[in-house]
Amino acid sequence: MTEAMRWTRALALLILIGVAICLFGVYLLSVLVCERPDVILWIKGLISGYGLVGVFVATIIAGTVIPLGSPAIIAFAAGFGMPIVPLIIVASIGYTIGVTVNYSLARIIGKKYVERKVSEEKLQDMVRRWNKWGTPLLIAFGLVPGLPIDLLALVCGLLKTKIIYFLLISLGTRIVQFGAFALLGVTVGGWIGI
C-alpha cells in the first residue's frame, strides 16, 4: 500500500469519526433540548439577536488560536433557521480572515511568534508534515473538523506559502465544510422539531 493510500484511508477514518461525534452530539442535543422548550427559545433569541454579524465575529475568533467550534456554530445557526447561503458565505469569510491573521503574524513576526503559540516539538511535527504533503495537507486540514487548521496556518505563514493559494484553499474548504454543517443543522433542526 502506498503512502498516499494510507493517508487517504486515515483521512476517511477521521471524517467518519467526525461524523460519528456529530451524530452523537445531535442525539444528546435532541434529548436535552426537546424536553426544554425554554432552551429552544433562548437559543433562537440568541441567534436572531446576533444574527450574521455574530456568526462573522465568532468565526473570525474561531479562525485564530481560540477554538470556538465553528462547525457547531454553523450547524446551530442553520438548525435554528438562519438563511443557509448567507450563513455559509459570512462564516467562511470570517473564518478565512481569522486563519489569515495567524498566517500573517507568523509570516511577519516569524518563528518567535509561532513558538509562543505552539511548542517547538509540535511546530517541528507540523513543518515535517507540511514538507511531506504540502497543499493536500492544507486541503485535508480545511475539510476535516477538529484538525488544527489554525496551527497549520502558522506553519504556512512561517514558511511563506503563497498567500493566494492559502486564501483560496482556506476559503474553498470552509465553504465545503460549513455547507455540510449547515445542511446537517437544517436536517437535525427538522428532526427535533425546531
N, C-alpha and C positions, 0 to 999 in steps of 0.2 A: 504494500500500500504506500503510495507516495505521500510526501509531506502535505501537499495541497489537499489530498483526500482526507487525511487525518484532521487537518484544520477545518475543512468543510463539515465533517462529522461533528467536531467539537462545537462549531458554531450552531449547527442544527440542534444539538443537545441543549445548548444554552438557551436557544429560542424556545424549545419545548419546556424547559424548566421555568422560564419566564412566564409562559402561557399558563402552566400549572399553578404557579404562585398567584397570578392574576385571577384565575378561576377560583382558587381558594379564598382570595380576598373578596371576590364578588359574593361568594357564598356567605362569608362572615358578615359582609355588609347587608346582604338581604335578610339575614337572621336578626341583626341588630337594628336595622332601620325600619323594616316592615312593621315591627311591633312598636315603633316610636314615631308617630306622626309629627310630634313636636320637633324631632331631629330633622325630618324631611323639610319641614317649613323653615327651620333655622338655616339649613344648607341652601335652600332655594333663595332665601333672603340674602345670604352672604354672596352667592353667585350673582344675583341680579343687582346687588348693591355695588359690587366692584366691577362686574362685567369684564369686557375685553381688556380694559386698562389694567385691572387687577391681574388677569392672566398674563398680560405682557410683562408687567413688573415682576411677577412671580417667576416667569420663565427666564428672564434676564438673570435674576438672582440664582436660579437653579443651574444656569449655564456656567456660573463661576464655581468655586470650590465648595459652595454651600449646597449640600444636597437637599432639595425640597421635593423630590419625587414628581418631576414634571409630567411623566406619563399619567400618573394618578390624577393630577390636577386636570389634565385634558379629559380623561375619562369621566371624572365627576362633573366637570362643566358641561360636557356634551350630554351626559346622562340626565342632567337636571335642566336640559332644554336650551342651552346656549347654541346659537346657529353654528353648524359644523364648519362650513368653509371659512368664514372669518376667524373662527377659533383656531383652526389649523394654521392659517396664514399668520395670524398675530403671534401665536405661540412659537411657531417655527422661526420667525424673525427675531422674537425676543430671546429664544434660547441661543440662536446663532450669534446674536450680539454678546450674550454672556460668555460663550466659549471664545469669541474673538477677543474679548477683554483679556482672558487668560493668555491666549496666543500672543497678543500684542505686548503684554507686560513681560512675558518670557523672552520675546524677540528683542525688546528694547533694553530691559534690565539685564537679562542673561541668566546664567547659572545661579548667581547669588539669589535671585528672586525665586527661581524654581526650587532650590534647596530649602527655602523657608516654607514651601508648600508641601513638599514630599521628601521622604527620606532618600539618602544617597543610594541605598540598595534598590528601592522601588524605581527611582529615576533610571538607574543603570539597566534594570529589567525592561522598563518601557523603551529605552533607547535601543536596546538589543532587539526587542520585538519590532520596533519601527524599522531598524536597519534590515531586518529579515523580510518583513511583509509590506511595509510602506503604505501606499494608498489603500489596498484591500483591508488593511488593519483599521484605518480610519473609517472606511465604509462599515465594516463589521461593528466597530465600537459605536458608530452612529445609529445603527439599526437595532441593536440588541439592548433592551433596557437593563440597567444595572451595571453595564461595563463603564469604566471610568473615562468617558469621553473628555471630561473637563481636565483630567490629568494628561491625557494624550494631546490635548490642545497645548498644554505647557511644553510638551516634548516637540510638537510641530513648530511652535514659536522659537524654542531654543535652537532647533536645527535649521531654522529659517526656511521651512517649507513654503512654497509659493502661495501667497495669500489668496489668489483667485481660486486655486484648487481647494484650499482649505475651506473657503467660504462656500463654494458650490457644493462640495461634498457634505459639509455641515448642514447647510440649508436643505439640500435634497434628502438626506437621510432623516432629518427631523420631520419633513413633510410626510414621508412614508410612515415613520413611527407614530407621529401624532395623529395621522389619518387613521391608522389602525386602532389606536387607543380611543379616538373619538367615536369610531364605529362600535367598538366594544362598549363604550359608555352608553351610547344610544340603545344598544341591544340590551344591556343589563338594566338600564332605566325602564325599558319596556317590560322586562321580566318581573321586576319587583314593583311595577306599577307606579313609577314616579311620573 
